[in-house]
Structure formats: C-alpha cells, structure tokens
Amino acid sequence: MKLYFQSHSILKGRQAFTDMNARYETCYTVQCFILFFLIVCFSVFPACAYARVFKAEIVPDEVTQGGVFIIRVTDLKTEKLLTASLAEKSFQFTGCGEGCFLAIGAVDINTKPGIYDVGLKVEEKKIALKLTVKDTIFPTQKLTLPDEKVFLSEDNLKRVERENLTLKSIFQQVSERLWEGDFVMPLENEISTVFGVKRIINREKISVHKGLDIRGKEGEKIRASNSGKVVFAGELFFGGNTLILDHGQGIYTLYMHLSDFKVNNEEVVSKGEVIGSVGSTGRATGPHLHFGVKVMDISVSPLSLIELKLLTESI
C-alpha cells in the first residue's frame, strides 16, 4: 500500500507539472501575439503611435453670409490625416504652433441662414463642428446707366467669358501657405461700396458686389494685404488693370482698376509691399480700388478675412 501511494503521488506531480507547463506555454503565446501586434501597429500604422485626444473649435462660430472662419485643432502631432469640409468644399490646414493646426473656411454669400455641420476628420475619427450662418441684410443700389455700359456686345460678352474661365482656373489652384499673420487693408481710405451690395441697373439687371470699393486718388499707393505670389497682372474687361495674389491654402486677394503695376507675374511679395497704384481703368466711373477676396473659389467679404486674428498661436 505504501508503494502504491508513492507511485500515485509521483503521477499526480507529473500531471501538475505538465498542466503548469501548458499554461505557461499558452501565456507565452498570448504575450508573443500582443508583442507582435504592437510592433506591427507602431511600424505599419504610425498613427497608432500617438494619443488620439485632441481639441477642435471654430472661431468665430457665427458668421455672416459671405463670411470666413477659422477651424483650429490643437494637441495633435500631425496634419497628414487631418481634413475639414463644408458644403463639399475642403479647407486646407497649416501649422499654428506646436500641436496646433488651422484652416480658413468660407461661406458663400448665397448660403441660407441656419446651423451647419463643418465636417472634421482626424485619422479615422469624424466629428461635426457647429457653425451658425446669420441672416445678413445687404444694401440695395438702384442705378441708371447708358445701355452700352450695361448690356455687352457679342464680342465683349465673348471676351468676358474667356476672362472668367481664366480666373476660374486660377482660383481652383491650392498651393502651400505663403501668408503670415493677419491680413491688412491694402488702402487705408474710406469704403464707398461694401461687400454684398445688390445693384439693380436700369430696373432690370441685378448684380451683386463681391468686394470692397475703397476711395483713392489717382496714383495713390496700393499695398499687398499679405505675403503672396503674383499669379495675374493684366487687363480685364470689367476690372481694368487687375492684380491677383495667391496667399496659399486657396486664399487669393484681387486688386482692380489700377493705373499701373509695381510688381510682375510670378513675383513673391511681402505684406505691406507696394504692388500698384489707384486708377480708374476698366468699368470704373472714377479712381478707386476694388478689393476682393477668394477662399477656395468662394467670393467672401474682405473685412471678414481682415478681422480674423491670425498673428499668434492662440487665436
């Protein structure tokens, strides 16, 4: 009986060792699998390598029709997987400090008042930022002009159509950021006609003014609203001598009715640099500057852009 109990104890000990070894092998296998998964995740999918906690906001979160706004994302390590859009328009991000990225968005003047979702995608995470578009009352002007200044001849109409195609091709280009800090007024004079004015000409033709008319004396200096590249310096039927600056991120400023140009095509200019002089070329009744802004091919209020605070990391 003693031998039997010893043999039985030995068998139980061997079985316990076998069970423990099996459990160890199972545990080792799981640990290896987890280690392998982490290696793959960090090497193949680098986005896994940093925390997905971030902050996002729209400033201001209420805009007028034809207004602009900032989309700011902070506590983020890369902008490569960052996109934002509204009404099928995508807005381009740029750095604004450590872990900070911003885009300048725009609302078309014909956008109906209401609350809209600005779609933001960070890696695979999607969120909606709320933007309120306020009902905006624009002034109305009633003008009476000679028919030849209102209704175009067939040749002039074809010219205008060609010029519009040229401008469209320019405004659809999105380049790297060139602007630095806040945008400024190109001419510090009285504004004679604001953005969004509805003009009723000869009681039938309606046009909407998509810029600012700034009073000026013939030959007065006009300065670049921000740093950018000259992408057009030429004559247009309506705008006369017109200069267009590309500031990057789909942002363009337009300067019309100039008497002359102080810069050339493809030239990079600095904010505040003299780029031309006040004139009355094109369809103008007197010397002044028509100052326009485009954001992702949307005509927006120049004052709305100038009011954005872009100088520092904290917006």
Buried (B, 14 or more C-beta within 10 A) or exposed (E): EEEEEEEEEEEEEEEEEEEEEEEEEEEEEEEEEEEEEEEEEEEEEEBEEEEEEBEBEBEBEEBBBBBBBBBBBBBBBEBEBBBBBBBEBBBBBBEBEEBBBBBBBBBBBEBEEEEBEBBBEBBEEEEEBEBEBEEBEBEEEEEEEEEEEBBBEEEEEEBBEEBEEEBEEBBEEBBEBBBBEBBEBBBEBEBEBBBBBEBBBBEEEEEBBBBBBBBBEEEBEBBBBBBBBBBBBBEBBBBBBBBBBBBBBBBBBBBBBBBEBBBEEEBEBEBEBEBBBBBBBBBBEEBBBBBBBBBBBBBBBBBBBBEBEBEEEEB
